[in-house]
Amino acid sequence: MINQPIQVLKILYLALSPKWESTRDDLLGQYLSDSDPFVVGNDSADPAIFDEFVKCFKKYGSYDDYGYDFIIKYLNDLDPYYGDIKKYFLQIEKQDFIKLAEQCSQLTDREIIKLNHWEKFYPELFKWFSNIKLNIV
């Protein structure tokens, strides 16, 4: 279950990342780089992206279907600087997005980073995660 806009942004990021891997579209890559919610964990790499995302979420947001319909509205209003990001999102079937969201919403950021083999992209964050000692009773 998700209940925060940052979780919707993370799922959007995870859904769009494979599209960039397959297309290497410069503008999609720039958006993913600027919006990367895993850099700090509670914001985006460029805080202005997250501010706009939250502003749009307050206007249109819903956690129904993990924010799928909201994301389409958000991408409609996205700064044209990034080109047509919505066309990549619409290539993702709604049920596939929901399945991804259900899987990812069960994981921590650390698990997502490790699962996607992103340790090399987030070395400091992964190092920090690796040094945490968990006291599980």
C-alpha positions in Angstrom: 0.0 0.0 0.0 1.2 3.5 -0.8 0.2 6.6 1.0 2.7 9.3 0.1 3.4 11.2 -3.2 7.1 10.2 -3.0 6.0 6.6 -3.4 4.1 7.4 -6.6 7.1 9.2 -7.9 9.4 6.2 -7.1 7.0 3.9 -9.0 6.9 6.2 -11.9 10.7 6.3 -12.0 10.9 2.5 -11.8 8.3 2.2 -14.6 10.1 4.6 -16.9 13.6 3.4 -16.4 13.3 0.4 -18.7 11.9 2.7 -21.4 15.1 4.8 -21.2 17.2 1.6 -21.3 15.6 0.6 -24.5 15.4 4.0 -26.2 18.3 6.0 -24.8 16.1 9.1 -25.4 18.1 12.1 -24.2 15.1 14.0 -22.8 13.7 10.9 -21.0 17.1 10.4 -19.6 17.3 14.0 -18.4 13.9 13.7 -16.8 14.8 10.5 -15.0 18.1 12.1 -13.9 16.4 15.2 -12.6 13.4 13.3 -11.0 15.5 10.5 -9.4 13.8 9.9 -6.1 16.4 7.4 -4.9 19.2 9.9 -4.6 17.9 11.3 -1.3 14.9 9.0 -0.6 12.3 11.6 0.2 12.6 14.1 -2.6 13.9 14.2 -6.2 17.4 14.9 -7.4 16.1 18.3 -8.5 13.8 19.5 -5.7 11.8 21.6 -8.1 10.6 18.4 -9.8 9.2 17.0 -6.6 7.7 20.3 -5.7 5.8 20.4 -9.0 4.9 16.7 -8.6 3.4 17.4 -5.1 1.6 20.5 -6.4 0.0 18.4 -9.2 -0.8 15.6 -6.7 -2.7 18.0 -4.5 -4.7 19.1 -7.5 -5.3 15.7 -9.2 -3.8 13.1 -7.0 -5.1 9.7 -6.1 -3.5 6.5 -4.9 -6.1 4.5 -6.8 -4.2 2.0 -9.1 -1.0 3.3 -7.5 -1.5 6.7 -9.1 -1.6 5.5 -12.7 -4.3 8.0 -13.8 -2.8 10.8 -11.8 0.6 10.1 -13.5 -1.0 10.7 -16.9 -2.4 14.0 -15.7 1.0 14.9 -14.2 2.8 14.1 -17.4 0.3 16.2 -19.4 1.4 19.2 -17.3 5.1 18.4 -17.3 7.5 21.1 -18.4 7.9 20.7 -22.2 11.6 21.0 -21.6 11.5 17.2 -21.2 9.7 16.5 -24.4 6.8 14.0 -24.5 7.5 11.7 -21.5 3.8 10.7 -21.5 4.2 8.7 -24.7 6.7 6.4 -23.0 4.4 6.0 -19.9 1.4 5.2 -22.1 3.4 2.3 -23.6 3.1 0.6 -20.2 -0.1 -1.4 -19.8 -2.0 -0.3 -16.7 -2.1 -3.8 -15.3 1.7 -4.1 -15.8 2.2 -0.8 -14.0 0.0 -2.0 -11.1 1.9 -5.3 -10.9 5.2 -3.4 -10.7 3.8 -1.0 -8.1 2.5 -3.9 -6.0 5.9 -5.5 -6.0 7.9 -2.3 -5.4 5.6 -1.1 -2.7 6.6 -4.1 -0.6 10.3 -3.3 -0.9 12.6 -0.8 0.9 14.7 1.7 -1.2 17.7 -0.5 -0.3 16.1 -3.6 -1.7 15.0 -1.8 -4.9 18.6 -0.5 -5.4 20.1 -3.9 -4.8 17.4 -5.7 -6.9 18.1 -3.4 -9.9 21.9 -3.7 -9.4 22.1 0.1 -9.0 24.8 -0.1 -6.3 27.2 1.5 -8.7 24.9 4.4 -9.4 24.2 5.1 -5.7 27.5 4.1 -4.1 27.2 6.5 -1.1 23.6 5.6 -0.4 24.3 1.9 -0.8 27.3 2.2 1.4 25.2 4.0 4.0 22.5 1.3 3.8 25.2 -1.5 4.1 26.6 0.0 7.3 23.2 0.1 9.1 23.0 -2.5 11.8 19.4 -3.7 12.2 18.3 -5.0 15.6 15.5 -7.3 14.7 13.9 -9.0 17.7 
